[in-house]
Amino acid sequence: MTIHGTHATALAVGDVLYLQESITRFSGKDCLRWCVLTAIFGRNVRVAGRSTTRTDGVPVPKGVMPEFTADGWFPRPPVRISLADAQAARNIGRLPDPYLFQVLFHMNEATL
């Protein structure tokens, strides 16, 4: 599913967004985190955050995307954020398969 708005950036499930921790609240850290958009519904989206310190979830090695400079994992659960916050985030494109399929399956999201 892709969302288009008059002044909004188009988003699609699988997009990798750079989000501030104060928006996602994945941890108490004050940082930006790469997140995969796992679902879009109404004025909200769900995102799975990428961790380079946790070792549970779906492993996604550095180099899968040029911006990933360290090995990381996408642990559960995804979190809900506003569509506006997702649209305002830096979007570096779709996480490649098979990683995207594995992340969506692990997060119990519908597959594409």
Summary of the structure (lengths in Angstrom):
residues: 112
radius of gyration: 12.8
end to end distance: 8.5
largest distance: 40.0
contacts: 320
relative contact order: 0.25
helix: 16%
strand: 38%
